[in-house]
Amino acid sequence: MATRESIRQVVVEAVHGVAPEADFSGVDVARSLREQLDLDSFDWLNVLIALHGALGVEVAEADYGKVDTLDALVGYLAQRLGVA
């Protein structure tokens, strides 16, 4: 069963699949993940596609602005997966 921590790990793995040099050690969970890790829109789209493949959750295009931070993305995915 998925947990918020396991979802967070899937997000980290998805980002590393697109940007292997991404360093999460100093990431502020409340600031834009794209800005902190220097991901352009194409990279971000590939991260979201990877998350869909790994978790089966599609992030609707209308929700892209809502999942900009690590906390927001994990929360969004957790909600869609029914994780408390």
One Martini backbone bead per residue (centre of mass of N, CA, C, O) as a GRO file, in nm:
protein
   84
    1MET     BB    1   0.098   0.036   0.021
    2ALA     BB    2   0.068   0.357  -0.001
    3THR     BB    3   0.265   0.638   0.086
    4ARG     BB    4   0.394   0.940   0.116
    5GLU     BB    5   0.687   0.837   0.110
    6SER     BB    6   0.661   0.657  -0.145
    7ILE     BB    7   0.572   0.885  -0.328
    8ARG     BB    8   0.821   1.062  -0.293
    9GLN     BB    9   1.016   0.853  -0.413
   10VAL     BB   10   0.886   0.846  -0.694
   11VAL     BB   11   0.940   1.140  -0.756
   12VAL     BB   12   1.246   1.130  -0.736
   13GLU     BB   13   1.281   0.914  -0.956
   14ALA     BB   14   1.147   1.074  -1.185
   15VAL     BB   15   1.344   1.308  -1.182
   16HIS     BB   16   1.606   1.136  -1.222
   17GLY     BB   17   1.515   1.032  -1.506
   18VAL     BB   18   1.543   1.335  -1.624
   19ALA     BB   19   1.747   1.449  -1.371
   20PRO     BB   20   2.021   1.306  -1.241
   21GLU     BB   21   2.143   1.582  -1.096
   22ALA     BB   22   1.937   1.601  -0.891
   23ASP     BB   23   1.910   1.777  -0.570
   24PHE     BB   24   1.727   1.706  -0.263
   25SER     BB   25   1.878   1.809  -0.001
   26GLY     BB   26   1.772   2.138  -0.046
   27VAL     BB   27   1.472   2.107  -0.060
   28ASP     BB   28   1.188   2.300  -0.065
   29VAL     BB   29   0.860   2.189  -0.019
   30ALA     BB   30   0.733   2.507  -0.073
   31ARG     BB   31   0.884   2.520  -0.340
   32SER     BB   32   0.965   2.523  -0.651
   33LEU     BB   33   1.082   2.252  -0.813
   34ARG     BB   34   1.162   2.359  -1.089
   35GLU     BB   35   1.345   2.589  -0.988
   36GLN     BB   36   1.540   2.428  -0.798
   37LEU     BB   37   1.604   2.202  -1.050
   38ASP     BB   38   1.593   2.317  -1.338
   39LEU     BB   39   1.306   2.271  -1.487
   40ASP     BB   40   1.154   2.241  -1.762
   41SER     BB   41   0.861   2.182  -1.921
   42PHE     BB   42   0.955   1.918  -2.049
   43ASP     BB   43   1.062   1.784  -1.795
   44TRP     BB   44   0.798   1.801  -1.632
   45LEU     BB   45   0.630   1.630  -1.822
   46ASN     BB   46   0.810   1.376  -1.789
   47VAL     BB   47   0.754   1.342  -1.491
   48LEU     BB   48   0.444   1.307  -1.513
   49ILE     BB   49   0.461   1.058  -1.696
   50ALA     BB   50   0.621   0.881  -1.498
   51LEU     BB   51   0.406   0.889  -1.274
   52HIS     BB   52   0.187   0.755  -1.435
   53GLY     BB   53   0.344   0.490  -1.479
   54ALA     BB   54   0.399   0.427  -1.166
   55LEU     BB   55   0.085   0.510  -1.044
   56GLY     BB   56  -0.169   0.584  -1.241
   57VAL     BB   57  -0.149   0.905  -1.238
   58GLU     BB   58  -0.310   1.180  -1.372
   59VAL     BB   59  -0.219   1.503  -1.453
   60ALA     BB   60  -0.391   1.758  -1.508
   61GLU     BB   61  -0.340   2.038  -1.683
   62ALA     BB   62  -0.509   2.220  -1.482
   63ASP     BB   63  -0.300   2.114  -1.231
   64TYR     BB   64  -0.003   2.206  -1.268
   65GLY     BB   65  -0.008   2.461  -1.066
   66LYS     BB   66  -0.069   2.267  -0.803
   67VAL     BB   67   0.229   2.086  -0.849
   68ASP     BB   68   0.508   2.257  -0.784
   69THR     BB   69   0.551   2.121  -0.521
   70LEU     BB   70   0.633   1.861  -0.336
   71ASP     BB   71   0.390   1.862  -0.145
   72ALA     BB   72   0.170   1.899  -0.363
   73LEU     BB   73   0.233   1.648  -0.530
   74VAL     BB   74   0.202   1.437  -0.309
   75GLY     BB   75  -0.087   1.517  -0.229
   76TYR     BB   76  -0.221   1.469  -0.501
   77LEU     BB   77  -0.143   1.170  -0.530
   78ALA     BB   78  -0.261   1.070  -0.264
   79GLN     BB   79  -0.551   1.143  -0.323
   80ARG     BB   80  -0.578   0.967  -0.585
   81LEU     BB   81  -0.487   0.699  -0.402
   82GLY     BB   82  -0.613   0.715  -0.101
   83VAL     BB   83  -0.416   0.866   0.088
   84ALA     BB   84  -0.391   0.998   0.417
   0.00000   0.00000   0.00000
